[in-house]
Amino acid sequence: MIEELHSLANSRDDRIVVARRAAEYIRNARGYRWIGLYDVTTSHIVAIGWTGGAAPTYPTFPRSQGINGAAVIAGTPIIVQDVRQDPRYLTTFGSTRSEAIFPVRGPGQNVVGTIDVESERVNAFTSADERFLEACAVSLSPLWA
């Protein structure tokens, strides 16, 4: 399955179309409620593809803000099992209770994108989710090449 995601990321199709298909693929693979894929620039984090209903409330925000920004700065995944307890959370949906952010690394190992996963359940993410989402981040890196 991860191989299919890697093939998708390497396709020559329109990048935004690929990002949305990849988000849908990740969402369906594990039954997540919402997935967003984001570009990371020198100053901002920008949504390029999402699935699971509505667009994010903040499609663009400073790279220093939110749990997404914290993961970019740290360069490591951040999983918050109850966003109501974390002041960094930028409300995407009022019903979100757990959020997981996985940085995507590009050439030179710089963080060039993120995978944002949101759930309506507290304590939604398991170690199996962590392994899966880490593998997705590696497989999707060509999307940012």
LOLUM-542420 format. One record per residue: residue in one letter; x, y, z of N, C-alpha, C, CB in turn. Coordinates in steps of 0.001 Angstrom, whole numbers, plus 500000, padded with zeros to 6 digits. Glycine has a CB too. Layout:
N
aXYZXYZXYZXYZ
...
END
This chain:
145
m500810498806500000500000500000500000500857501262500000499077499996501192
i501902501310500810502794502463500836503459502645499470503862502300501942
e503709501525498797504304501596497453503377502332496494504607500180496914
e502070502104496636501097502797495781501129504304496041499672502244496021
l501263504682497291501332506095497649502603506720497069501292506271499186
h503700506002497129504961506479496557504824506657495042506113505495496882
s504180505716494380503947505839492935503090507054492620503277504573492388
l502076507278493413501221508441493228502036509725493366500064508426494241
a502886509790494378503703510982494613504680511234493473504465510847495923
n505061510193492766505992510316491642505300510536490302506847509086491560
s503976510576490296503268510724489022503504512112488448501759510470489201
r503258512234487176503445513512486484502135514310486408503995513270485071
d501118513852487118499846514568487136500008515901487868498744513709487807
d499008516750487742498994518030488430499237517828489931497654518756488190
r500129518612490495500537518437491893499375518558492875501596519453492245
i498483519499492658497346519689493556496407518484493480496585520991493204
v496192517985492288495357516784492104496001515599492825495166516460490584
v497304515446492683498014514354493353497911514506494867499494514318492917
a498078515716495369497993515955496815496611515569497349498292517437497135
r495576515916496642494222515568497088493980514060497022493177516301496236
r494485513428495974494346511965495880495136511272496983494819511464494501
a496321511783497277497140511201498345496448511361499698498539511861498378
a495865512525499944495134512743501196493974511752501311494608514200501276
e493256511566500238492133510618500232492628509192500455491356510707498901
y493736508865499855494312507534499998494664507252501467495565507394499108
i495334508216502110495707508063503522494456507966504384496591509245503990
r493506508814504106492261508824504887491550507475504804491325509943504393
n491411506943503617490704505674503441491464504490504014490438505436501980
a492781504555503984493599503430504446493372503114505922495068503727504211
r493120504139506736492989503924508176491682504478508745494156504554508893
g490814504974507894489529505477508374489616506793509130488897504460509248
y490611507630508781490738508926509448489613509854509010492110509565509147
r489277510809509856488215511756509523488684512818508538487696512421510783
w489867513380508743490336514483507897491841514405507747489923515852508486
i492318514638506523493747514681506208494017515958505431494199513418505392
g495095516641505795495565517785505034497035517620504696495336519084505810
l497407517987503493498812518027503098499179519494502918499078517193501779
y500325519868503467500733521268503496502135521451502942500661521810504911
d502326522556502233503661523015501863504218523807503043503631523885500548
v505527523733503223506204524539504227507168525456503484506953523643505289
t506927526764503581507808527746502960508690528361504048506986528849502207
t509502529316503678510360529959504676509565530768505689511368530857503993
s508334531141505335507543531962506256506161531400506602507373533313505671
h505622530506505764504247530044505968504096528537505768503316530775505025
i502965528056506244502507526695505994501212526846505206502299525864507345
v501141526160504048500055526393503101499416525062502692500573527150501856
a498108524954502855497386523738502463497428523578500950495917523780502961
i497778522355500510497779522079499071496775520993498691499171521669498621
g496339520214499659495358519169499391494768518665500686495987518015498610
w493495518348500663492830517833501858491644516994501445492385518979502791
t491132516283502408489963515452502173489203515303503483490363514065501597
g488014514779503395487237514560504610486246515660504889488145514416505774
g485784516349503883484783517384504104485295518742503712484349517401505543
a485261519656504649485562521055504384487057521333504301484950521917505448
a487352522481503687488726522985503657489128523387505073488867524195502671
p490432523449505341490855523867506679490478525324506926492375523671506854
t490180525644508176489845527011508557491002527954508253489480527079510044
y492216527472508461493420528253508187494201527595507053494303528382509463
p493890527916505792494618527297504689496064527792504586493894527563503385
t496350528958505150497695529519505205497876530155506569497935530557504059
f499026529871507191499324530482508484500837530531508666498648529694509650
p501317531413509560502763531518509768503368530191510217503070532602510799
r504547529923509744505204528641510014505527528447511491506476528532509202
s505409529475512285505680529373513719504419529082514533506321530655514215
q503269528952513890502019528791514623501465527378514537500997529764514109
g500663527047515529499937525796515546500807524591515857499269525597514242
i500160523463515970500853522203516186501664521877514934499849521056516523
n501123522246513779501827522076512519503166522815512570500965522584511341
g503143524070512974504367524862513087505342524274514085504035526278513482
a504830523770515197505697523154516216506408521927515643504870522755517470
a505706521133514843506318519947514229507371520355513200505239519062513563
v507109521421512468508082521911511487509343522396512197507473523051510632
i509166523186513235510311523717513984511116522592514620509838524700515068
a510427521624515226511103520504515883511686519525514858510128519770516817
g511055519469513685511489518516512665511111517083512981512967518605512487
t510156516918513872509704515589514275508183515569514349510323515182515636
p507593514384514245506137514292514374505679514764515756505668512848514126
i504508515340515775503868515711517034502458515149517008503859517270517249
i502128514413518058500786513865518218500203514439519493500800512300518254
v499046515061519359498339515612520511497049514817520649498058517163520349
q496953514070521720495801513174521907494553513892522414496166512073522872
d494694515140522872493534515964523244493902517422522981493119515742524760
v493481517949521841493857519304521439493306520369522381493377519574520032
r492286520030523145491743521006524097492750521327525194490445520480524719
q493750520464525340494775520652526363496050521289525819495109519329526998
d496061521647524545497271522183523919496979523557523326497801521220522825
p497557524616523906497271525977523427497796526262522017497862526977524381
r498644525384521477499161525596520117498126525264519051500409524754519892
y497097524508519402496131524050518409495401525218517757495126523104519050
l495453525261516411494664526209515627493409525460515192495477526779514379
t492270525892515624491039525163515375490744525048513889489884525834516081
t490818523831513399490434523550512020488951523239511989491262522374511427
f488533522377512905487123522014513063486827521979514560486796520622512377
g485691522495514952485332522534516360485222521164517006484048523253516521
s485020520140516204484851518791516755486168518004516843483861518019515908
t487284518592516405488563517878516485488974517712517942489666518629515696
r489414516499518263489901516213519618491357515745519611489019515152520282
s491806515089518543493193514635518428493752515086517086493293513085518576
e495048515421517095495705515829515860497106515238515826495755517375515736
a497519514785514648498865514263514439499473514979513241498850512715514221
i500693515486513416501404516178512342502703515420512070501689517682512717
f502908515067510804504113514357510395504847515176509343503772512946509854
p506053515665509672506841516417508699507274515541507527508064517025509372
v507333516154506358507847515507505153509159516200504825506818515587503944
r510194515402504624511524515949504341511826515874502854512603515198505139
g512496516923502390512907516975501000514399516771500876512503518295500372
p514937517146499729516389517055499541517112517845500632516794517577498136
g518201517308501124518924517977502194518278517795503558519039519434501890
q517223517005503606516513516697504850515774517889505468517485516157505849
n515550518937504691514751520066505176513284519670505194514966521326504291
v512531520206506156511092519971506197510453520828505111510492520299507613
v509811520161504153509217520852503005507694520747502989509780520287501711
g507152519859503824505712519665503870505308518957505144505237518879502658
t504006518848505344503486518097506483502230517336506083503190519037507666
i501996516274506831500734515542506779500028515845508090500950513976506564
d498820516344508013498023516709509184496824515769509236497566518219509129
v496679515056510345495586514100510517494762514543511722496126512632510705
e493459514647511545492588515069512637491512514033512890491955516424512330
s491193513881514181490170512930514606489207513611515567490811511686515267
e487991513143515587486990513659516522487064512940517875485583513512515926
r487988511988518007488117511215519254489376511607520030488143509708518947
v489276511684521339490438511843522208491222510531522162490015512214523686
n492537510624522225493415509440522210493194508580520960493178508592523469
a493054509219519829492721508512518593493899507792517955492150509472517611
f495120508236518223496264507735517474497057506699518267497171508886517080
t497333505588517602498060504475518206499482504415517649497323503140517954
s500270503510518180501624503321517644501565502822516199502423502324518522
a500540502055515854500375501603514463500109502803513547499210500571514353
d499328503768514007499099504990513232500412505743513046498052505894513928
e501200505831514092502489506521514004503377505893512940503201506501515358
r503500504588512960504332503893511966503793504115510554504395502382512275
f502480504009510397501865504197509094502096505618508575500368503896509169
l501854506616509412501978508003508974503433508392508721501366508934510010
e504352507835509479505771508070509204506144507503507832506654507434510309
a505650506314507525505907505700506217505271506538505105505361504246506177
c504090507088505353503440507955504365504286509200504105502028508360504843
a504824509792505159505643510995505003506871510710504137506076511530506378
v507493509570504337508657509198503522508225508951502080509356507937504101
s507141508216501903506672507870500559506226509084499753505534506888500653
l505709510089500428505196511257499724506249512314499423504108511872500521
s507467512137499899508481513183499715508673513609498249509801512702500268
p508516512709497257508667513173495859507645514238495453508548511994494915
l506538514314496151505537515344495849506102516746496061504289515146496718
w507096516847496914507719518127497212509045518316496491507928518260498692
a509430517365495636510730517462494943510672518480493823511153516094494381
END
